[in-house]
Amino acid sequence: MTKIYGFVAEFNPFHNGHKLFIDQIKEKYHPDVLIAVMSGNFVQRGDFAILDKWSRAKTAIENGVDLVIELPFAYAVEPAQYFAKGAVEILRLLNVDTIVFGTENQIDFENVADRMISVDPVFQQNYQLNSADNLTNYYQSIGIDISKSPNQLLGLNYVSQIIQQNSQIKVATIKRDVSEFSATNIRRKYSQQESIAELVPKLTDDSFTEQPIVTWDDYFPFLKYQITNQSTTELQQIYQMVEGLENKFKKEISHSNNFDEFIEQVKSKRYTMARLRRLMIYTLLNVRESEINNVYKNPYLRVLGFNNVGQRYLNVLKKSEVELITRVGKKEKNILDLEIRADRIRQLVTSQEQNFGVIPYMKGVN
């Protein structure tokens, strides 16, 4: 029986810890096909991926992944609960039989996930308030320290979604030590012009010299234009713009000279920084709730890279009814409307085409 294993990642950037994780999956579980569902050019914390999706997918394929599928923007730039919901849906469409994720501590994931679901109405009420304190206290009540156990937290959300979606996907784990490898630390080192060569594969190191590296500061003028140009009524229509935040945005943007100043002026105990950064991404792209919902109603699989094993599995998937996208034409343009718009925002600074004429990275494929 073929064993199809999948995991979810941002690879922001792909580092030696990711390589170790992939090697450990293969050594411990021996999958016949290993699939990575990877965030595209924007990531969960409300930021731009430091390297573009194509270079990150290539590095993943070269380091042991058989197939890389893009996690759509509508799923990727969401809090853990909805990030996991979209990821599990993609894994289901891929016919993955086992999800594998890293965890700082081994716990009874199904039992704790059941507890999460059982108190879901209370959690939802607190979550909708977007209170950073409520969110932190909630996870602490079930034994999770958000700051110290990010992998465990995401793992719990994956298991919770598997249960809620009545999915048959099984769960496997790999012990992770977040202090050993950290994408955040690598990004910090790079920004401070320190060498990262010992922390990342050569392909990642090379990518840092081959393509423009973008940050929020590069896009702040575009964000400032959007907020200044739109009325408060128009800003209210942006996805997740709640509780008068449009007024706060309008008030603070006029005397903010850069992104850090702006978010410092807007932040409060009521909202996590990640929540605000995601809202600023939605504002920059002028995202509407209907566009997010449309992706949920019309899911697709966007292929970013594969090797010969991945190619054979893609041939199997082609026989299913799922929309499988390997290149962008007129039909695909309509399906990928939100994704293409997001990528075009990135292109405003990098000038690197992300969709039209770009094909998946192929390794060892005839």
C-alpha positions as a Markdown table, in Angstrom:
| # | Residue | x | y | z |
|---|---|---|---|---|
| 1 | Met | 0.0 | 0.0 | 0.0 |
| 2 | Thr | 1.4 | 3.4 | -1.0 |
| 3 | Lys | 2.1 | 5.7 | 1.9 |
| 4 | Ile | 1.4 | 9.4 | 1.1 |
| 5 | Tyr | 2.8 | 11.7 | 3.8 |
| 6 | Gly | 2.3 | 15.5 | 3.8 |
| 7 | Phe | 3.4 | 18.4 | 5.9 |
| 8 | Val | 2.7 | 22.1 | 6.0 |
| 9 | Ala | 5.5 | 24.7 | 5.9 |
| 10 | Glu | 6.5 | 28.2 | 5.2 |
| 11 | Phe | 10.2 | 27.7 | 4.6 |
| 12 | Asn | 10.8 | 31.4 | 5.4 |
| 13 | Pro | 13.6 | 30.7 | 4.5 |
| 14 | Phe | 14.3 | 27.0 | 4.0 |
| 15 | His | 17.1 | 26.2 | 6.6 |
| 16 | Asn | 19.0 | 23.2 | 7.9 |
| 17 | Gly | 16.3 | 22.5 | 10.5 |
| 18 | His | 13.9 | 21.9 | 7.6 |
| 19 | Lys | 16.4 | 19.5 | 5.9 |
| 20 | Leu | 16.8 | 17.6 | 9.2 |
| 21 | Phe | 13.0 | 17.4 | 9.6 |
| 22 | Ile | 12.6 | 15.9 | 6.1 |
| 23 | Asp | 15.4 | 13.4 | 6.7 |
| 24 | Gln | 13.8 | 12.4 | 10.0 |
| 25 | Ile | 10.4 | 11.8 | 8.3 |
| 26 | Lys | 12.0 | 9.5 | 5.8 |
| 27 | Glu | 14.0 | 7.7 | 8.3 |
| 28 | Lys | 11.2 | 7.2 | 10.8 |
| 29 | Tyr | 8.2 | 6.7 | 8.5 |
| 30 | His | 9.5 | 5.7 | 5.1 |
| 31 | Pro | 6.8 | 7.4 | 3.0 |
| 32 | Asp | 6.4 | 6.5 | -0.7 |
| 33 | Val | 5.6 | 10.1 | -1.5 |
| 34 | Leu | 6.4 | 13.2 | 0.6 |
| 35 | Ile | 4.4 | 16.3 | -0.1 |
| 36 | Ala | 5.0 | 19.8 | 1.3 |
| 37 | Val | 2.1 | 22.3 | 1.3 |
| 38 | Met | 3.9 | 25.6 | 1.3 |
| 39 | Ser | 2.8 | 29.2 | 1.8 |
| 40 | Gly | 3.3 | 31.3 | -1.2 |
| 41 | Asn | 4.7 | 34.8 | -1.2 |
| 42 | Phe | 3.0 | 35.9 | 2.0 |
| 43 | Val | 3.2 | 34.2 | 5.4 |
| 44 | Gln | 0.9 | 33.6 | 8.4 |
| 45 | Arg | 2.3 | 36.4 | 10.6 |
| 46 | Gly | 1.3 | 39.0 | 8.1 |
| 47 | Asp | 4.5 | 39.5 | 6.3 |
| 48 | Phe | 6.2 | 39.0 | 2.9 |
| 49 | Ala | 8.1 | 35.7 | 2.4 |
| 50 | Ile | 11.8 | 36.7 | 2.5 |
| 51 | Leu | 12.4 | 34.7 | -0.7 |
| 52 | Asp | 9.9 | 34.1 | -3.4 |
| 53 | Lys | 7.8 | 30.9 | -3.6 |
| 54 | Trp | 9.6 | 29.4 | -6.6 |
| 55 | Ser | 13.1 | 29.5 | -5.1 |
| 56 | Arg | 11.8 | 28.1 | -1.8 |
| 57 | Ala | 10.0 | 25.3 | -3.7 |
| 58 | Lys | 13.1 | 24.5 | -5.6 |
| 59 | Thr | 15.2 | 24.2 | -2.5 |
| 60 | Ala | 12.6 | 21.9 | -0.9 |
| 61 | Ile | 12.7 | 19.6 | -3.9 |
| 62 | Glu | 16.4 | 19.5 | -3.9 |
| 63 | Asn | 16.4 | 18.6 | -0.2 |
| 64 | Gly | 14.1 | 15.6 | -0.3 |
| 65 | Val | 10.5 | 16.7 | -0.9 |
| 66 | Asp | 8.8 | 14.9 | -3.8 |
| 67 | Leu | 6.1 | 17.5 | -4.5 |
| 68 | Val | 5.5 | 21.1 | -3.4 |
| 69 | Ile | 1.9 | 22.5 | -3.5 |
| 70 | Glu | 1.1 | 26.1 | -2.8 |
| 71 | Leu | -1.0 | 26.9 | 0.3 |
| 72 | Pro | -3.2 | 29.7 | -1.2 |
| 73 | Phe | -3.0 | 33.2 | 0.1 |
| 74 | Ala | -6.6 | 32.9 | 1.5 |
| 75 | Tyr | -5.4 | 30.1 | 3.8 |
| 76 | Ala | -1.8 | 31.2 | 4.4 |
| 77 | Val | -2.4 | 34.7 | 5.8 |
| 78 | Glu | -4.8 | 33.6 | 8.6 |
| 79 | Pro | -4.6 | 32.9 | 12.3 |
| 80 | Ala | -3.6 | 29.3 | 13.3 |
| 81 | Gln | -7.2 | 28.0 | 13.4 |
| 82 | Tyr | -8.0 | 29.0 | 9.8 |
| 83 | Phe | -4.5 | 28.4 | 8.5 |
| 84 | Ala | -4.9 | 24.8 | 9.7 |
| 85 | Lys | -8.4 | 24.5 | 8.3 |
| 86 | Gly | -7.1 | 25.4 | 4.8 |
| 87 | Ala | -4.0 | 23.3 | 5.1 |
| 88 | Val | -6.0 | 20.2 | 6.0 |
| 89 | Glu | -8.4 | 20.8 | 3.1 |
| 90 | Ile | -5.4 | 20.9 | 0.7 |
| 91 | Leu | -4.0 | 17.7 | 2.2 |
| 92 | Arg | -7.4 | 16.0 | 1.8 |
| 93 | Leu | -7.5 | 17.1 | -1.9 |
| 94 | Leu | -4.1 | 15.6 | -2.3 |
| 95 | Asn | -5.3 | 12.2 | -0.9 |
| 96 | Val | -2.6 | 12.4 | 1.8 |
| 97 | Asp | -3.1 | 9.6 | 4.3 |
| 98 | Thr | -0.8 | 10.9 | 7.1 |
| 99 | Ile | 0.1 | 14.5 | 8.1 |
| 100 | Val | 3.4 | 14.8 | 9.9 |
| 101 | Phe | 4.4 | 17.9 | 12.0 |
| 102 | Gly | 7.0 | 18.9 | 14.4 |
| 103 | Thr | 6.3 | 19.3 | 18.1 |
| 104 | Glu | 8.3 | 20.7 | 21.0 |
| 105 | Asn | 6.7 | 18.2 | 23.4 |
| 106 | Gln | 4.8 | 15.0 | 22.8 |
| 107 | Ile | 1.2 | 15.2 | 24.1 |
| 108 | Asp | -2.0 | 13.4 | 23.4 |
| 109 | Phe | -2.9 | 15.7 | 20.5 |
| 110 | Glu | -6.3 | 14.1 | 19.8 |
| 111 | Asn | -7.4 | 14.4 | 23.5 |
| 112 | Val | -6.3 | 18.1 | 23.7 |
| 113 | Ala | -7.8 | 18.9 | 20.3 |
| 114 | Asp | -11.1 | 17.4 | 21.6 |
| 115 | Arg | -11.0 | 19.7 | 24.5 |
| 116 | Met | -10.4 | 22.7 | 22.1 |
| 117 | Ile | -13.4 | 21.7 | 20.2 |
| 118 | Ser | -15.6 | 21.2 | 23.3 |
| 119 | Val | -15.0 | 24.7 | 24.4 |
| 120 | Asp | -15.1 | 26.1 | 20.9 |
| 121 | Pro | -18.1 | 28.5 | 21.5 |
| 122 | Val | -16.2 | 30.2 | 24.4 |
| 123 | Phe | -13.0 | 30.2 | 22.4 |
| 124 | Gln | -14.8 | 31.6 | 19.4 |
| 125 | Gln | -16.3 | 34.4 | 21.5 |
| 126 | Asn | -12.8 | 35.3 | 22.8 |
| 127 | Tyr | -11.2 | 34.9 | 19.5 |
| 128 | Gln | -13.7 | 37.2 | 17.7 |
| 129 | Leu | -12.8 | 39.8 | 20.2 |
| 130 | Asn | -9.2 | 39.4 | 18.9 |
| 131 | Ser | -7.9 | 39.9 | 22.4 |
| 132 | Ala | -4.2 | 38.9 | 22.7 |
| 133 | Asp | -4.7 | 38.3 | 26.4 |
| 134 | Asn | -7.8 | 36.1 | 25.8 |
| 135 | Leu | -5.9 | 34.1 | 23.2 |
| 136 | Thr | -2.9 | 33.6 | 25.3 |
| 137 | Asn | -4.9 | 32.7 | 28.4 |
| 138 | Tyr | -7.0 | 30.2 | 26.4 |
| 139 | Tyr | -4.0 | 28.3 | 25.2 |
| 140 | Gln | -2.4 | 28.4 | 28.6 |
| 141 | Ser | -5.6 | 26.8 | 30.0 |
| 142 | Ile | -5.0 | 23.7 | 27.9 |
| 143 | Gly | -1.3 | 23.6 | 28.6 |
| 144 | Ile | 0.2 | 25.4 | 25.6 |
| 145 | Asp | 2.7 | 28.3 | 25.9 |
| 146 | Ile | 2.3 | 30.1 | 22.6 |
| 147 | Ser | 5.7 | 31.7 | 22.8 |
| 148 | Lys | 7.6 | 28.5 | 23.5 |
| 149 | Ser | 5.6 | 25.9 | 21.5 |
| 150 | Pro | 4.6 | 27.3 | 18.1 |
| 151 | Asn | 4.9 | 23.9 | 16.3 |
| 152 | Gln | 2.8 | 22.2 | 19.0 |
| 153 | Leu | 0.2 | 24.9 | 18.7 |
| 154 | Leu | -0.1 | 24.4 | 14.9 |
| 155 | Gly | -0.1 | 20.6 | 15.4 |
| 156 | Leu | -3.1 | 20.9 | 17.7 |
| 157 | Asn | -5.0 | 23.0 | 15.2 |
| 158 | Tyr | -4.3 | 20.5 | 12.4 |
| 159 | Val | -5.6 | 17.7 | 14.6 |
| 160 | Ser | -8.6 | 19.8 | 15.6 |
| 161 | Gln | -9.4 | 20.4 | 11.9 |
| 162 | Ile | -9.0 | 16.8 | 11.0 |
| 163 | Ile | -11.6 | 15.9 | 13.7 |
| 164 | Gln | -14.0 | 18.7 | 12.7 |
| 165 | Gln | -13.8 | 17.9 | 9.0 |
| 166 | Asn | -14.3 | 14.2 | 9.8 |
| 167 | Ser | -11.1 | 13.4 | 7.8 |
| 168 | Gln | -9.4 | 10.1 | 7.7 |
| 169 | Ile | -6.0 | 11.7 | 7.7 |
| 170 | Lys | -3.7 | 10.1 | 10.3 |
| 171 | Val | -1.2 | 12.0 | 12.5 |
| 172 | Ala | 2.5 | 11.5 | 12.9 |
| 173 | Thr | 5.0 | 13.7 | 14.7 |
| 174 | Ile | 8.7 | 14.6 | 14.8 |
| 175 | Lys | 10.4 | 16.0 | 17.9 |
| 176 | Arg | 11.6 | 19.6 | 17.2 |
| 177 | Asp | 13.8 | 21.9 | 19.1 |
| 178 | Val | 13.0 | 25.4 | 18.2 |
| 179 | Ser | 16.1 | 26.8 | 19.9 |
| 180 | Glu | 18.3 | 24.8 | 17.5 |
| 181 | Phe | 17.1 | 26.2 | 14.2 |
| 182 | Ser | 15.0 | 29.4 | 13.8 |
| 183 | Ala | 13.8 | 31.1 | 10.7 |
| 184 | Thr | 13.3 | 34.2 | 12.7 |
| 185 | Asn | 16.9 | 34.2 | 13.9 |
| 186 | Ile | 18.1 | 33.6 | 10.3 |
| 187 | Arg | 16.1 | 36.5 | 9.0 |
| 188 | Arg | 17.5 | 38.7 | 11.8 |
| 189 | Lys | 21.1 | 37.6 | 11.1 |
| 190 | Tyr | 20.6 | 38.4 | 7.4 |
| 191 | Ser | 19.1 | 41.9 | 8.2 |
| 192 | Gln | 22.2 | 42.6 | 10.3 |
| 193 | Gln | 24.5 | 41.5 | 7.5 |
| 194 | Glu | 25.7 | 38.5 | 9.5 |
| 195 | Ser | 26.6 | 35.2 | 7.7 |
| 196 | Ile | 23.9 | 32.6 | 7.5 |
| 197 | Ala | 25.9 | 30.1 | 5.4 |
| 198 | Glu | 26.2 | 27.5 | 8.2 |
| 199 | Leu | 22.5 | 27.6 | 9.0 |
| 200 | Val | 21.0 | 27.1 | 5.5 |
| 201 | Pro | 21.6 | 24.9 | 2.4 |
| 202 | Lys | 23.7 | 26.4 | -0.3 |
| 203 | Leu | 20.6 | 27.0 | -2.5 |
| 204 | Thr | 19.0 | 29.2 | 0.1 |
| 205 | Asp | 22.2 | 31.1 | 0.6 |
| 206 | Asp | 22.6 | 31.6 | -3.1 |
| 207 | Ser | 18.9 | 32.8 | -3.4 |
| 208 | Phe | 19.7 | 35.6 | -1.0 |
| 209 | Thr | 22.2 | 37.0 | -3.5 |
| 210 | Glu | 20.2 | 36.2 | -6.6 |
| 211 | Gln | 16.9 | 38.0 | -5.9 |
| 212 | Pro | 15.7 | 41.1 | -4.2 |
| 213 | Ile | 14.9 | 40.7 | -0.5 |
| 214 | Val | 11.7 | 42.6 | 0.5 |
| 215 | Thr | 10.3 | 43.8 | 3.8 |
| 216 | Trp | 7.3 | 45.8 | 4.9 |
| 217 | Asp | 9.3 | 49.0 | 4.6 |
| 218 | Asp | 9.5 | 48.5 | 0.8 |
| 219 | Tyr | 5.7 | 48.4 | 0.6 |
| 220 | Phe | 4.8 | 51.0 | 3.3 |
| 221 | Pro | 4.3 | 53.8 | 0.7 |
| 222 | Phe | 1.7 | 51.6 | -1.1 |
| 223 | Leu | -0.1 | 50.8 | 2.2 |
| 224 | Lys | -0.1 | 54.5 | 3.1 |
| 225 | Tyr | -1.6 | 55.3 | -0.3 |
| 226 | Gln | -4.4 | 52.7 | 0.1 |
| 227 | Ile | -5.4 | 54.0 | 3.6 |
| 228 | Thr | -5.1 | 57.7 | 2.6 |
| 229 | Asn | -7.0 | 57.2 | -0.7 |
| 230 | Gln | -9.9 | 55.1 | 0.6 |
| 231 | Ser | -12.8 | 56.5 | 2.7 |
| 232 | Thr | -13.5 | 54.9 | 6.1 |
| 233 | Thr | -16.6 | 53.3 | 4.5 |
| 234 | Glu | -14.4 | 51.7 | 1.8 |
| 235 | Leu | -11.9 | 50.6 | 4.5 |
| 236 | Gln | -14.7 | 49.0 | 6.4 |
| 237 | Gln | -15.2 | 46.5 | 3.6 |
| 238 | Ile | -11.7 | 45.1 | 3.9 |
| 239 | Tyr | -11.5 | 41.5 | 5.2 |
| 240 | Gln | -11.2 | 41.4 | 9.0 |
| 241 | Met | -11.5 | 45.2 | 9.4 |
| 242 | Val | -13.5 | 45.3 | 12.6 |
| 243 | Glu | -14.4 | 47.5 | 15.6 |
| 244 | Gly | -13.5 | 50.8 | 14.1 |
| 245 | Leu | -10.0 | 49.9 | 13.2 |
| 246 | Glu | -10.5 | 51.8 | 9.9 |
| 247 | Asn | -10.7 | 55.0 | 11.9 |
| 248 | Lys | -7.5 | 54.1 | 13.8 |
| 249 | Phe | -5.8 | 53.4 | 10.5 |
| 250 | Lys | -6.9 | 56.7 | 9.1 |
| 251 | Lys | -5.8 | 58.6 | 12.2 |
| 252 | Glu | -2.3 | 57.1 | 12.5 |
| 253 | Ile | -1.2 | 56.8 | 8.9 |
| 254 | Ser | -0.8 | 60.5 | 8.3 |
| 255 | His | 2.0 | 60.9 | 10.8 |
| 256 | Ser | 3.7 | 57.6 | 10.4 |
| 257 | Asn | 6.9 | 57.7 | 8.4 |
| 258 | Asn | 7.5 | 53.9 | 8.1 |
| 259 | Phe | 5.8 | 50.6 | 8.8 |
| 260 | Asp | 7.2 | 50.2 | 12.3 |
| 261 | Glu | 6.0 | 53.6 | 13.4 |
| 262 | Phe | 2.6 | 52.9 | 12.0 |
| 263 | Ile | 2.1 | 49.5 | 13.7 |
| 264 | Glu | 3.4 | 50.9 | 16.9 |
| 265 | Gln | 0.7 | 53.6 | 16.8 |
| 266 | Val | -2.0 | 51.2 | 16.0 |
| 267 | Lys | -1.2 | 48.3 | 18.4 |
| 268 | Ser | -3.1 | 47.7 | 21.6 |
| 269 | Lys | -3.7 | 44.9 | 24.1 |
| 270 | Arg | -6.8 | 44.0 | 22.3 |
| 271 | Tyr | -5.0 | 42.8 | 19.2 |
| 272 | Thr | -2.0 | 40.6 | 18.6 |
| 273 | Met | 0.8 | 42.1 | 16.4 |
| 274 | Ala | 0.3 | 39.2 | 13.9 |
| 275 | Arg | -3.4 | 40.0 | 13.7 |
| 276 | Leu | -2.7 | 43.6 | 12.9 |
| 277 | Arg | 0.0 | 42.7 | 10.4 |
| 278 | Arg | -2.4 | 40.4 | 8.6 |
| 279 | Leu | -5.0 | 43.2 | 8.5 |
| 280 | Met | -2.4 | 45.5 | 6.9 |
| 281 | Ile | -1.7 | 42.8 | 4.3 |
| 282 | Tyr | -5.4 | 42.7 | 3.5 |
| 283 | Thr | -5.5 | 46.5 | 3.4 |
| 284 | Leu | -2.5 | 46.6 | 1.0 |
| 285 | Leu | -4.2 | 44.1 | -1.3 |
| 286 | Asn | -7.7 | 45.5 | -0.7 |
| 287 | Val | -9.0 | 42.0 | 0.1 |
| 288 | Arg | -12.7 | 41.4 | 0.5 |
| 289 | Glu | -14.3 | 38.6 | 2.6 |
| 290 | Ser | -16.1 | 37.3 | -0.6 |
| 291 | Glu | -12.7 | 36.7 | -2.2 |
| 292 | Ile | -11.5 | 34.6 | 0.8 |
| 293 | Asn | -14.8 | 32.6 | 0.8 |
| 294 | Asn | -14.5 | 32.0 | -3.0 |
| 295 | Val | -11.2 | 30.2 | -2.5 |
| 296 | Tyr | -12.8 | 28.0 | 0.2 |
| 297 | Lys | -15.8 | 27.2 | -2.1 |
| 298 | Asn | -13.6 | 26.5 | -5.1 |
| 299 | Pro | -10.3 | 24.9 | -3.9 |
| 300 | Tyr | -7.5 | 24.1 | -6.2 |
| 301 | Leu | -4.0 | 22.6 | -6.2 |
| 302 | Arg | -1.2 | 24.8 | -7.4 |
| 303 | Val | 2.0 | 22.9 | -8.2 |
| 304 | Leu | 5.3 | 24.7 | -7.5 |
| 305 | Gly | 7.8 | 21.8 | -7.9 |
| 306 | Phe | 8.3 | 18.1 | -8.1 |
| 307 | Asn | 10.8 | 15.3 | -8.8 |
| 308 | Asn | 10.2 | 12.0 | -10.7 |
| 309 | Val | 8.3 | 10.5 | -7.7 |
| 310 | Gly | 6.1 | 13.6 | -7.4 |
| 311 | Gln | 5.5 | 13.5 | -11.2 |
| 312 | Arg | 4.2 | 10.0 | -11.0 |
| 313 | Tyr | 1.9 | 11.0 | -8.1 |
| 314 | Leu | 0.6 | 14.0 | -10.1 |
| 315 | Asn | -0.4 | 11.6 | -12.9 |
| 316 | Val | -2.5 | 9.8 | -10.3 |
| 317 | Leu | -4.1 | 13.1 | -9.1 |
| 318 | Lys | -5.0 | 14.1 | -12.6 |
| 319 | Lys | -7.5 | 11.3 | -12.6 |
| 320 | Ser | -9.4 | 12.9 | -9.7 |
| 321 | Glu | -11.8 | 15.8 | -10.0 |
| 322 | Val | -9.7 | 18.4 | -8.2 |
| 323 | Glu | -8.4 | 21.4 | -10.1 |
| 324 | Leu | -4.7 | 20.8 | -10.7 |
| 325 | Ile | -2.7 | 23.9 | -11.9 |
| 326 | Thr | 0.8 | 23.7 | -13.3 |
| 327 | Arg | 0.8 | 26.8 | -15.4 |
| 328 | Val | -1.3 | 30.0 | -15.7 |
| 329 | Gly | -3.5 | 30.5 | -18.7 |
| 330 | Lys | -6.9 | 32.3 | -19.3 |
| 331 | Lys | -8.8 | 29.7 | -17.3 |
| 332 | Glu | -6.3 | 29.5 | -14.4 |
| 333 | Lys | -6.2 | 33.3 | -14.3 |
| 334 | Asn | -9.8 | 33.4 | -13.1 |
| 335 | Ile | -9.2 | 30.6 | -10.5 |
| 336 | Leu | -6.1 | 32.3 | -9.2 |
| 337 | Asp | -7.4 | 35.8 | -9.2 |
| 338 | Leu | -6.6 | 36.7 | -5.6 |
| 339 | Glu | -3.2 | 34.9 | -5.7 |
| 340 | Ile | -2.1 | 36.7 | -8.8 |
| 341 | Arg | -3.1 | 40.1 | -7.3 |
| 342 | Ala | -1.1 | 39.3 | -4.2 |
| 343 | Asp | 1.9 | 38.3 | -6.3 |
| 344 | Arg | 1.7 | 41.4 | -8.4 |
| 345 | Ile | 2.0 | 43.5 | -5.3 |
| 346 | Arg | 5.3 | 41.7 | -4.6 |
| 347 | Gln | 6.3 | 42.4 | -8.1 |
| 348 | Leu | 5.9 | 46.2 | -7.6 |
| 349 | Val | 9.3 | 46.1 | -5.8 |
| 350 | Thr | 11.0 | 43.0 | -7.2 |
| 351 | Ser | 9.9 | 43.1 | -10.8 |
| 352 | Gln | 10.1 | 39.3 | -10.8 |
| 353 | Glu | 7.1 | 37.6 | -12.6 |
| 354 | Gln | 5.5 | 35.1 | -10.3 |
| 355 | Asn | 2.8 | 33.5 | -12.5 |
| 356 | Phe | 2.6 | 34.0 | -16.2 |
| 357 | Gly | 5.2 | 32.0 | -18.1 |
| 358 | Val | 6.5 | 30.5 | -14.8 |
| 359 | Ile | 6.5 | 26.7 | -14.6 |
| 360 | Pro | 7.1 | 24.4 | -11.6 |
| 361 | Tyr | 10.6 | 23.4 | -10.8 |
| 362 | Met | 11.3 | 19.8 | -12.1 |
| 363 | Lys | 14.1 | 17.6 | -10.8 |
| 364 | Gly | 15.1 | 14.4 | -12.6 |
| 365 | Val | 12.0 | 14.5 | -14.8 |
| 366 | Asn | 12.1 | 13.2 | -18.4 |
